[in-house]
């Protein structure tokens, strides 16, 4: 009779523990939106659950403490029951261990957590009262135990305990992907959003070596020409050097000004129409940078390094690419590395290695510290090449032909004999 009573008490502890395991799982997974919908439908317990969600970790800690206490008590009761049933202590302990492992795994590990996940909102609402009551009574004890645990644990502990569920959000996203609730690309996108806070601006910027800029003394016509050739609608304006960014010129502003006053394209300078440049440190976290850009209502920011020089620039599109991946437009069509147009003319990829370029034109190209045709063009020009920029390589003219991708980097180059093109002098990019 004693053994039976102990087994009944152990079963009661397991059942109650299972209820609180389901409550803990539900509280960890329930969404605030779902509870707010329940509140609009008139559910009186919704307010209490919403209050719990504001400090979810505190309630989860208490539920975990209750679960651990009940499950441990059930193991002790089952072990005592088997000790009364059989005189062999090793056998009794072995039976108790086997029974509680299977019972704990099936009831507490699988059944209770499955129910908590399947009916998260309903269980969270039903268990709101008991959970709040237990938290009121046991919260001081759990906080004390967390402090003791942090004190004996090497390193810095967690003030709210290691059971806080906010850190589990990424795992929930992975679980949703595994359950086919969301697609793989959606899961990757959500993780990219999480990583924005761990990414600094310099990691997503267009470096200063790839920036297209214009001097402040240039005319509006020259600025419009640069904008049309480069494909950029916003261009940084420099003073004495690229480290002296004095503003940003908008092609839209130029078009509007020239449309109203045609003579302005030659009589007015870039400095007359440029807007102030928005500058931030290159160590700024990307999520904060995005907020700064939204507040300032700007799509382009200039990044400044620790020495006050220009490190690069970031646009809204650069941040967006960190979330959705590379963005290509309708003009980005992959082609062969070398396309023969005639015996005197070739179209090559900007990424073609300079050794292959040298073999193509039958000329020796000195090692200039670059590996690609586009790098060679930029090295010879001394600035970032844009469509139309060209240099001479012996009897050949290398011309930037088209821009590719959202950043408008040179995609293809035209290689032609000098006498075929009728060009006898090397030109420079404006």
C-alpha positions in Angstrom: 0.0 0.0 0.0 2.9 2.3 0.8 4.5 1.7 -2.6 1.2 2.4 -4.4 0.7 5.7 -2.6 4.2 6.8 -3.4 3.7 5.9 -7.1 0.4 7.9 -7.1 2.1 10.9 -5.6 4.9 10.6 -8.1 2.4 10.5 -11.0 0.7 13.6 -9.6 4.0 15.4 -9.5 4.7 14.3 -13.1 1.3 15.5 -14.3 1.6 18.9 -12.6 5.2 19.3 -13.8 4.0 18.5 -17.4 1.4 21.2 -17.1 4.0 23.8 -16.1 6.4 22.5 -18.8 3.6 23.2 -21.3 3.1 26.6 -19.7 6.8 27.5 -19.9 7.0 26.4 -23.6 3.8 28.4 -24.4 5.1 31.5 -22.6 8.4 31.2 -24.6 6.7 30.9 -27.9 3.5 33.0 -27.7 3.5 36.1 -29.8 2.4 39.5 -28.4 0.3 40.0 -31.5 -1.8 36.9 -30.8 -2.4 37.9 -27.2 -3.4 41.4 -28.3 -6.0 39.9 -30.7 -7.3 37.9 -27.8 -7.6 41.1 -25.8 -9.6 42.7 -28.6 -12.0 39.7 -28.4 -12.6 40.4 -24.7 -10.4 37.9 -23.0 -9.8 39.2 -19.5 -6.6 37.2 -19.0 -4.9 38.9 -22.0 -3.7 41.9 -20.0 -2.0 39.7 -17.5 -0.2 37.7 -20.3 0.9 41.0 -22.0 2.3 42.1 -18.7 4.2 38.8 -18.4 5.6 39.2 -21.9 7.2 42.5 -20.9 9.5 40.6 -18.5 9.3 37.1 -19.9 12.5 35.8 -18.4 11.3 36.4 -14.8 8.3 34.1 -15.3 10.2 31.5 -17.2 12.8 31.2 -14.5 10.1 30.5 -11.9 8.4 27.9 -14.1 11.7 26.1 -14.7 12.3 26.1 -11.0 8.9 24.6 -10.3 9.4 22.0 -13.1 12.8 21.0 -11.7 11.4 20.7 -8.2 8.5 18.5 -9.2 10.5 16.3 -11.5 13.1 15.7 -8.8 10.4 15.0 -6.2 8.8 12.5 -8.6 12.1 10.7 -9.0 12.6 10.5 -5.2 9.0 9.2 -4.7 9.4 6.5 -7.4 12.7 5.4 -6.0 11.2 5.2 -2.5 8.3 3.2 -3.9 10.5 0.6 -5.5 12.6 0.4 -2.3 9.4 -0.5 -0.4 8.5 -3.0 -3.1 11.8 -4.9 -3.4 14.5 -5.5 -0.8 17.3 -5.3 -3.4 18.4 -1.6 -3.3 20.4 -1.8 -6.6 17.4 -3.3 -8.4 15.1 -0.7 -6.9 17.3 2.2 -8.0 17.8 0.7 -11.4 14.1 0.3 -12.0 13.4 3.8 -10.7 16.0 5.3 -13.1 14.7 3.5 -16.1 11.0 4.3 -15.4 11.7 8.0 -14.8 14.0 8.4 -17.8 11.2 7.1 -20.1 8.4 8.9 -18.3 10.3 12.2 -18.1 11.3 12.0 -21.8 7.8 11.1 -23.1 5.6 13.2 -20.8 7.8 16.1 -19.9 10.1 16.2 -22.9 7.8 15.4 -25.8 4.1 15.5 -24.9 4.2 18.6 -22.7 6.4 20.7 -25.0 4.5 19.6 -28.1 1.2 20.8 -26.5 2.8 24.0 -25.4 4.0 24.7 -28.9 0.8 23.7 -30.6 -1.5 25.7 -28.3 0.8 28.4 -27.1 -1.8 31.2 -26.9 -4.5 29.1 -25.3 -2.2 27.6 -22.6 -0.5 31.0 -21.9 -4.0 32.5 -21.2 -5.1 29.5 -19.1 -1.9 29.4 -17.0 -1.6 33.2 -16.6 -3.1 33.2 -13.1 -1.1 30.3 -11.6 2.1 31.5 -13.2 1.7 35.0 -11.8 0.9 33.6 -8.4 3.9 31.3 -8.3 6.2 34.1 -9.6 4.9 36.4 -6.8 5.9 33.8 -4.2 9.0 32.2 -5.7 10.7 35.0 -7.6 12.8 36.2 -4.7 14.1 32.6 -4.3 14.9 32.1 -8.0 16.7 35.5 -8.1 18.8 34.5 -5.1 19.7 31.2 -6.7 20.6 32.9 -10.0 22.9 35.2 -8.1 24.5 32.3 -6.3 24.9 30.5 -9.6 26.5 33.5 -11.3 28.9 33.8 -8.3 30.3 30.3 -8.6 30.3 30.3 -12.4 33.6 31.4 -14.1 33.1 34.6 -16.2 30.3 37.1 -16.2 26.9 35.6 -15.6 23.5 36.6 -16.8 21.5 38.9 -14.6 18.2 37.4 -15.7 19.6 33.9 -15.7 20.6 31.7 -18.7 16.9 30.7 -19.2 15.9 34.1 -20.8 14.0 33.3 -24.0 14.9 36.4 -25.9 18.2 34.8 -26.9 16.3 31.8 -28.3 14.7 33.8 -31.1 17.3 32.7 -33.7 16.8 29.1 -32.7 13.0 29.6 -33.1 13.6 30.9 -36.6 15.7 27.8 -37.4 12.9 25.6 -36.0 10.4 27.4 -38.2 12.6 26.8 -41.2 13.0 23.1 -40.3 9.2 22.8 -39.9 8.7 24.5 -43.4 6.8 27.3 -41.7 9.2 29.7 -43.5 11.3 29.3 -46.6 15.1 29.0 -46.5 15.6 32.4 -48.1 13.2 34.0 -45.6 15.1 32.4 -42.7 18.4 33.7 -44.1 16.9 37.1 -44.4 15.7 37.2 -40.8 19.2 36.1 -39.6 20.7 38.9 -41.7 18.5 41.4 -39.9 19.8 40.0 -36.6 23.3 40.4 -37.8 22.9 44.1 -38.7 23.6 45.0 -35.0 26.9 43.1 -35.1 28.0 44.6 -38.4 29.8 48.0 -38.6 29.5 50.5 -41.4 33.0 49.9 -42.8 32.0 46.3 -43.6 29.3 47.4 -46.1 30.7 50.6 -47.4 31.9 51.5 -50.9 35.6 52.1 -50.1 37.1 55.5 -51.1 39.1 53.8 -53.9 35.9 52.9 -55.6 34.0 56.2 -55.0 33.1 58.4 -57.9 33.4 62.0 -57.0 33.5 65.5 -58.5 35.3 68.7 -57.7 33.3 71.6 -56.4 34.5 74.0 -59.1 33.1 71.8 -62.0 30.1 73.1 -64.0 26.7 71.6 -63.7 27.1 70.3 -67.3 30.2 68.4 -66.2 28.4 67.0 -63.2 25.4 65.9 -65.3 27.8 64.2 -67.7 29.5 62.4 -64.9 26.2 61.3 -63.4 24.9 60.0 -66.8 28.2 58.2 -67.6 28.6 56.7 -64.1 25.0 55.8 -63.5 24.9 57.5 -60.1 22.2 59.9 -59.1 24.1 61.2 -56.0 27.8 62.1 -56.2 30.1 63.3 -53.4 31.6 66.7 -53.9 35.3 67.2 -52.9 37.3 70.3 -52.1 41.1 70.0 -52.0 41.1 66.2 -52.0 38.9 63.1 -51.5 39.4 63.5 -47.7 37.7 66.9 -48.0 34.1 66.0 -48.7 32.2 69.3 -48.9 28.8 68.1 -50.0 26.7 65.9 -52.3 25.4 66.8 -55.7 22.1 65.3 -56.9 21.5 64.7 -60.6 17.8 65.4 -60.0 18.7 68.9 -58.7 20.9 69.6 -61.7 18.2 68.5 -64.1 15.6 70.7 -62.4 17.9 73.7 -62.4 19.0 73.3 -66.0 15.4 72.7 -67.1 14.4 76.0 -65.6 17.5 78.0 -66.6 19.3 76.4 -69.5 22.3 78.7 -69.2 23.0 77.5 -65.7 24.7 74.3 -67.0 27.7 76.3 -67.9 27.5 79.4 -65.8 26.9 77.7 -62.4 29.2 75.5 -60.4 28.6 72.3 -58.5 29.2 74.2 -55.2 26.2 76.4 -56.0 23.8 73.4 -56.0 25.3 70.8 -53.7 23.6 69.7 -50.5 25.3 69.1 -47.2 27.1 65.8 -46.7 25.9 63.6 -43.9 29.0 62.1 -42.1 29.3 59.3 -39.5 32.2 57.3 -38.1 33.0 54.1 -40.0 32.6 52.2 -36.8 28.9 52.9 -36.5 26.7 49.7 -36.3 24.7 49.3 -39.4 21.3 49.1 -37.6 22.0 52.4 -35.9 23.3 53.8 -39.2 20.0 52.9 -40.9 18.1 54.7 -38.1 20.4 57.8 -38.6 19.7 57.8 -42.4 16.0 57.5 -41.8 16.1 60.4 -39.3 18.2 62.6 -41.6 16.1 61.6 -44.6 19.2 60.8 -46.7 20.1 57.9 -48.9 23.9 58.5 -48.8 26.3 58.9 -45.9 30.1 59.6 -46.0 32.1 57.5 -43.5 35.0 59.0 -41.7 37.8 56.9 -40.3 39.5 57.4 -36.9 42.0 59.9 -38.4 39.3 62.2 -39.9 39.9 61.0 -43.4 37.3 59.7 -45.8 36.9 55.9 -45.4 34.1 55.4 -48.0 30.4 55.9 -48.3 27.2 53.9 -47.6 23.9 54.1 -49.4 20.5 52.7 -48.4 21.0 50.0 -51.1 24.2 48.9 -49.4 22.3 48.2 -46.2 19.5 46.5 -48.1 22.0 44.2 -49.8 23.1 43.0 -46.3 19.6 41.8 -45.8 18.4 40.5 -49.2 21.8 39.8 -50.8 23.3 41.2 -54.0 20.9 43.3 -56.1 21.3 43.2 -59.9 19.4 45.1 -62.5 18.1 44.2 -66.0 21.4 45.2 -67.6 23.4 42.6 -65.7 23.8 39.8 -68.2 26.7 37.4 -67.7 28.8 37.0 -70.8 32.0 35.3 -71.9 35.4 36.6 -70.7 36.5 37.3 -74.2 34.2 38.1 -77.2 35.8 38.6 -80.6 34.1 41.4 -82.5 36.7 41.5 -85.4 40.4 40.8 -86.0 41.1 44.2 -84.5 38.5 44.5 -81.7 37.5 42.4 -78.7 35.1 42.8 -75.8 36.4 41.4 -72.5 35.2 41.0 -69.0 36.5 43.5 -66.5 37.6 40.6 -64.4 39.8 39.1 -67.1 43.3 38.5 -65.7 46.0 40.8 -67.1 48.1 37.7 -68.2 45.2 36.6 -70.4 44.8 40.2 -71.6 48.5 40.3 -72.5 48.2 37.0 -74.4 45.1 38.3 -76.3 46.8 41.4 -77.6 50.2 39.9 -78.0 51.9 42.5 -75.8 53.8 42.3 -72.5 52.2 44.1 -69.6 54.4 45.1 -66.8 53.4 44.0 -63.3 51.6 47.0 -61.8 50.3 45.4 -58.7 46.9 44.6 -60.1 45.4 41.3 -61.4 42.4 42.3 -63.6 41.8 44.4 -66.7 39.6 46.8 -64.7 42.3 47.1 -62.1 44.9 47.9 -64.8 42.6 50.6 -66.3 42.1 52.2 -62.8 45.8 52.0 -62.1 46.7 53.8 -65.3 44.0 56.4 -64.9 44.6 57.1 -61.2 40.8 57.3 -60.5 37.8 55.0 -60.6 37.0 54.3 -64.3 33.6 55.0 -65.7 32.1 54.2 -69.1 34.1 55.9 -71.8 37.4 56.1 -69.8 40.3 54.7 -71.8 44.1 54.2 -71.8 46.7 53.1 -74.3 48.5 49.8 -74.0 51.2 49.8 -76.7 49.2 49.8 -80.0 45.9 49.0 -78.3 43.3 51.2 -76.7 41.5 49.8 -73.6 38.1 51.4 -73.1 35.6 51.1 -70.2 32.4 50.1 -72.1 29.6 49.4 -69.7 28.7 49.5 -66.0 27.2 46.4 -64.2 25.5 45.9 -60.9 23.9 48.3 -58.6 27.2 49.9 -57.8 27.8 50.5 -61.5 31.2 48.9 -61.5 32.7 48.5 -65.0 31.5 45.2 -66.4 33.0 45.0 -69.8 36.0 46.6 -71.6 36.5 47.2 -75.3 40.0 46.3 -76.6 40.9 47.7 -80.1 43.9 48.5 -82.1 44.8 52.2 -82.1 44.9 52.6 -85.9 41.5 50.7 -86.1 39.8 53.3 -83.9 41.7 56.2 -85.4 43.0 57.3 -82.0 46.5 58.5 -81.8 46.7 60.1 -78.4 46.1 58.7 -75.0 43.1 60.3 -73.2 42.3 60.8 -69.6 39.0 60.3 -67.8 37.4 63.5 -66.9 
